Amino acid sequence: MCSGKEQELESSVSRVITLALDAGGTVVKGVLLINGQVVPNSFLARPAESQGSAHSIISRFAGACLELLNFYTSTYGPVFRNDTIRIGFAFPGPFDYTNGIALLQGVGKYDALYQLSVCDLLREEFMRRKQTSPGRTPDALASADIRFGNDALLFGLGVSIRFPLERLVCLTLGTGLGSAFIENGQIVQGRNGVPSNGMLFAEPYREGIVDDYFGRRGILKLASERGILSIDSDVADLAHAARNGDTEAGDLFHEYGYRLGEMLLPYVASFHPHRIVLGGQISSSFSLWETDAQEALGERFSIPILQFQDGMDAVFQGIHRLFENTI
């Protein structure tokens, strides 16, 4: 047991405690950071219930926050009044990130939160739990700074910690295409050829927009057009077939890579990034189309393309940076 003097010394050392959560459609993932460093063994993954009621969704979020903070107190001791508690969410769009208002509708996840303030509902849930279970921990959650960010932008901010002095184009390849343009650790919007919102998903490309071509549905559509899409196959199945010598599946990914490089070319030409960094599940197929993307960029604009192995860790690091002036 610590003496009174030792406890006083401990309480005089303030910590920045960040509860970082990724609100996926299926799973809510979270981790604890102290002064920007991920705490080992603090990772959690819980069912999101994203198709449930607003109350059940918010209750899940609050429960995850409480679980992370309880991990902190069980590992490091009580939360002191001079500690800073911050809660950051990576949330899928459309979403009013500044005001914490969900705008998703008809996409099969979080519909019950449409036009509701997730921030206000979460704070109300913390206050309710504070009344039923008083103590420093629920009080700290009720008074925490709560912020929200787009997962692709947060991925970019997290990646920039590794490359703090570079210009980066960061892409998350998953259900759709997420993107972030970063310069010296700051998000870039509306200059040097970068779209006004800093994102590529709605930019025109070929017969549609970028998001139509480079996420899961874009690959599956391309496979269907080529007559190689079976009823129960998905992107991972096509990638597996390509790696095992299926030439038709291999040609599909060659075309995907070439199109991605083609789409990026004007942005690379105007923004002049030092490198392109990839995250998201589809990036695991990068070896199948790396050469094709570089071919489309051409010798003049050839730059390193890096697949970030631990994209979720980058998102969590980006959530910590969400509380800085990064835009």
C-alpha positions in Angstrom: 0.0 0.0 0.0 1.3 3.5 -0.9 1.8 6.0 1.8 -0.1 9.3 1.8 2.9 11.1 0.4 3.3 8.6 -2.4 -0.4 8.9 -3.3 -0.1 12.6 -3.4 2.9 12.4 -5.7 1.0 10.0 -8.0 -2.1 12.3 -8.2 0.1 15.2 -9.1 1.2 13.5 -12.3 -1.6 14.3 -14.8 -2.3 11.9 -17.7 -4.1 12.4 -21.0 -6.4 9.3 -21.2 -7.9 8.7 -24.6 -10.6 6.1 -25.2 -10.4 5.4 -28.9 -13.3 3.5 -30.6 -14.0 2.4 -34.1 -17.8 2.2 -34.7 -17.9 -0.5 -37.4 -21.1 -1.9 -38.7 -20.6 -5.3 -37.2 -18.1 -4.8 -34.4 -17.1 -1.9 -32.1 -13.4 -1.9 -31.6 -11.6 0.1 -28.9 -8.3 0.7 -27.3 -6.9 2.8 -24.5 -4.1 5.4 -25.1 -2.2 7.2 -22.4 -0.4 10.3 -23.5 -0.8 9.1 -27.1 0.6 5.6 -26.5 -1.5 2.5 -27.0 -1.8 0.6 -23.8 -0.8 -3.1 -24.4 -3.7 -5.6 -23.9 -6.3 -2.9 -23.8 -7.9 -3.8 -27.1 -11.5 -4.8 -27.1 -14.0 -5.9 -29.7 -17.8 -6.0 -29.0 -20.9 -6.6 -31.1 -22.1 -3.2 -32.5 -25.8 -4.0 -32.7 -25.8 -1.3 -35.4 -29.2 -2.4 -36.7 -30.8 -2.0 -33.2 -32.5 0.8 -31.5 -30.8 4.1 -30.7 -30.8 3.2 -27.1 -29.2 -0.2 -27.6 -26.5 1.3 -29.9 -25.7 4.1 -27.4 -25.6 1.6 -24.5 -23.1 -0.5 -26.4 -20.9 2.6 -27.0 -21.1 3.7 -23.4 -20.4 0.1 -22.2 -17.2 0.0 -24.3 -16.1 3.3 -22.9 -16.7 2.2 -19.4 -14.8 -1.1 -20.0 -11.8 0.8 -21.3 -11.8 3.2 -18.4 -12.2 0.3 -16.0 -9.1 -1.3 -17.6 -7.2 1.9 -16.9 -8.3 2.0 -13.2 -7.5 -1.7 -12.7 -4.1 -1.3 -14.2 -3.0 2.2 -13.1 -5.2 3.1 -10.2 -7.9 5.8 -9.9 -8.6 8.6 -12.3 -7.6 11.9 -10.6 -9.2 15.2 -11.1 -6.2 16.6 -13.0 -6.2 13.7 -15.5 -7.8 14.5 -18.9 -10.4 12.0 -20.3 -11.1 12.1 -24.0 -13.4 9.9 -26.0 -12.9 9.7 -29.8 -14.9 7.8 -32.4 -14.0 6.7 -35.9 -17.5 6.7 -37.4 -18.7 5.8 -40.9 -20.2 8.6 -43.0 -22.3 10.4 -43.9 -21.9 12.0 -40.5 -21.7 15.6 -39.2 -18.4 15.1 -37.4 -18.2 18.6 -36.0 -21.6 18.3 -34.2 -21.6 14.6 -33.6 -24.8 14.0 -35.6 -25.3 10.7 -37.5 -26.6 11.0 -41.1 -26.5 7.4 -42.2 -29.7 6.1 -43.7 -30.6 3.0 -45.7 -27.1 1.5 -45.5 -27.9 -1.3 -43.0 -26.1 0.2 -40.0 -26.9 2.9 -37.5 -30.1 3.9 -39.2 -31.8 4.4 -35.8 -29.3 7.2 -35.1 -30.3 9.2 -38.2 -30.2 13.0 -37.5 -29.6 12.3 -33.8 -26.7 13.7 -31.8 -24.6 10.7 -30.8 -22.6 13.1 -28.7 -25.6 14.2 -26.7 -27.1 10.7 -26.4 -23.8 9.3 -25.2 -23.4 12.1 -22.6 -27.0 11.5 -21.4 -26.2 7.8 -21.0 -23.1 8.6 -19.0 -25.1 10.9 -16.8 -27.7 8.1 -16.2 -25.0 5.7 -15.3 -23.5 8.2 -13.0 -26.7 8.6 -11.1 -27.2 4.8 -10.7 -23.5 4.1 -9.9 -21.9 7.2 -8.5 -18.1 7.5 -8.4 -15.1 9.0 -10.0 -15.1 6.8 -13.1 -18.7 7.5 -14.4 -18.2 11.1 -13.4 -15.0 11.3 -15.6 -16.9 9.8 -18.5 -19.8 12.2 -18.1 -17.5 15.2 -18.3 -15.2 13.9 -21.0 -14.4 15.7 -24.3 -16.2 13.6 -27.0 -15.2 13.9 -30.7 -15.8 12.2 -34.0 -13.9 11.7 -37.2 -14.0 9.9 -40.5 -12.1 6.7 -40.4 -10.1 7.4 -43.5 -9.0 10.8 -42.3 -8.1 9.3 -38.9 -6.1 6.6 -40.7 -4.2 9.3 -42.5 -3.5 11.2 -39.3 -2.2 8.0 -37.6 0.0 7.2 -40.6 1.5 10.7 -40.5 3.0 9.9 -37.1 5.4 7.6 -39.0 6.0 10.2 -41.8 5.6 13.5 -40.0 7.4 15.7 -42.6 5.9 14.2 -45.7 3.0 14.8 -48.1 0.9 11.6 -48.1 -2.1 10.2 -50.0 -3.7 7.7 -47.7 -6.4 5.3 -49.0 -8.6 2.9 -47.1 -9.9 0.2 -49.5 -12.9 -1.6 -48.0 -16.7 -1.3 -48.7 -15.8 1.9 -50.6 -12.7 4.1 -51.0 -11.8 6.4 -48.1 -9.0 8.9 -48.6 -7.0 11.6 -46.9 -4.4 14.0 -48.1 -1.8 14.8 -45.4 1.1 17.4 -45.4 3.4 17.7 -42.4 0.9 15.9 -40.2 -2.0 18.1 -41.2 -5.1 17.3 -43.2 -5.2 19.1 -46.6 -8.4 20.2 -48.2 -9.2 22.4 -51.2 -5.7 23.2 -52.5 -3.0 21.7 -54.7 -5.6 19.7 -56.6 -7.2 18.2 -53.4 -11.0 18.2 -53.3 -12.6 20.8 -51.1 -13.6 18.1 -48.5 -10.2 16.4 -48.8 -11.8 13.1 -50.0 -11.9 11.3 -53.3 -15.0 9.1 -53.0 -17.4 11.4 -54.8 -15.0 12.7 -57.5 -15.9 11.8 -61.1 -14.2 8.8 -62.6 -15.0 7.1 -65.9 -18.7 6.5 -66.0 -19.4 7.3 -62.4 -17.6 8.3 -59.3 -14.5 7.0 -57.5 -16.5 5.1 -54.9 -18.2 3.0 -57.6 -14.9 1.5 -58.7 -12.5 0.9 -55.9 -14.3 -0.7 -53.0 -15.8 -4.1 -52.6 -18.8 -3.4 -54.8 -16.5 -2.1 -57.5 -14.4 -5.2 -57.6 -17.5 -7.5 -57.6 -19.0 -5.5 -60.4 -15.9 -5.8 -62.4 -15.9 -9.6 -61.8 -19.5 -9.8 -62.8 -18.8 -7.9 -66.0 -16.0 -10.4 -66.8 -18.3 -13.4 -66.0 -16.2 -14.7 -63.2 -18.4 -13.8 -60.2 -20.1 -16.8 -58.6 -23.1 -16.5 -56.3 -21.2 -16.9 -53.0 -17.8 -15.5 -53.9 -16.4 -12.3 -52.5 -13.2 -10.2 -52.9 -11.2 -12.5 -50.7 -12.2 -15.5 -52.8 -11.2 -13.7 -56.0 -7.8 -12.8 -54.5 -7.3 -16.3 -53.3 -8.0 -17.6 -56.8 -5.6 -15.1 -58.3 -2.8 -16.1 -56.0 -3.3 -19.7 -56.9 -2.9 -19.1 -60.6 -6.4 -18.3 -61.9 -5.5 -16.1 -64.8 -9.0 -14.6 -65.1 -9.0 -13.5 -61.5 -5.4 -12.3 -61.9 -6.4 -10.2 -64.9 -9.2 -8.7 -62.8 -6.8 -7.4 -60.2 -4.4 -6.2 -62.8 -7.2 -4.1 -64.2 -8.2 -2.9 -60.7 -4.6 -1.8 -60.0 -4.3 0.0 -63.3 -7.6 1.9 -62.8 -6.5 2.9 -59.3 -3.3 4.3 -60.6 -5.1 6.0 -63.4 -7.6 7.6 -61.0 -4.8 8.8 -58.7 -2.6 10.2 -61.4 -4.0 13.8 -61.6 -3.9 14.1 -57.8 -0.3 12.8 -57.6 0.6 15.3 -60.4 -0.9 18.2 -58.5 -0.3 17.3 -54.9 3.2 15.8 -55.3 3.0 13.3 -52.4 6.1 11.5 -51.2 4.2 8.3 -51.0 0.8 6.6 -51.2 -0.2 4.6 -48.1 -2.9 1.9 -48.2 -5.1 0.4 -45.5 -8.4 -1.5 -45.4 -9.2 -5.1 -46.1 -8.8 -4.9 -49.9 -5.2 -3.6 -49.5 -4.2 -7.1 -48.5 -4.4 -8.0 -52.2 -1.9 -5.2 -53.0 0.8 -7.7 -54.2 -1.6 -8.7 -57.0 -1.8 -5.2 -58.5 1.1 -3.1 -57.3 2.9 -3.2 -60.6 -0.2 -2.2 -62.5 -0.9 0.8 -60.3 2.7 1.9 -60.8 2.4 1.4 -64.5 -0.6 3.7 -64.6 1.2 6.4 -62.7 4.0 6.2 -65.2 7.7 6.8 -64.7 7.4 10.5 -64.2 5.0 10.2 -61.2 6.2 6.9 -59.8 6.4 7.1 -56.0 6.5 4.5 -53.2 3.2 2.7 -52.5 3.1 1.2 -49.0 0.5 -1.2 -47.6 0.2 -0.3 -43.9 0.0 -3.7 -42.1 -1.8 -2.5 -38.9 -4.4 -0.1 -40.3 -6.5 -0.2 -37.1 -3.6 0.9 -35.0 -3.2 3.9 -37.3 -6.9 4.7 -36.9 -6.5 4.6 -33.1 -3.4 6.8 -33.2 -5.4 9.2 -35.5 -8.2 9.4 -32.9 -5.7 10.6 -30.4 -4.6 13.3 -32.9 -8.3 14.2 -33.4 -8.0 16.4 -30.4 -5.2 18.4 -31.9 -5.4 21.2 -34.5 -4.8 18.9 -37.5 -7.1 20.4 -40.2 
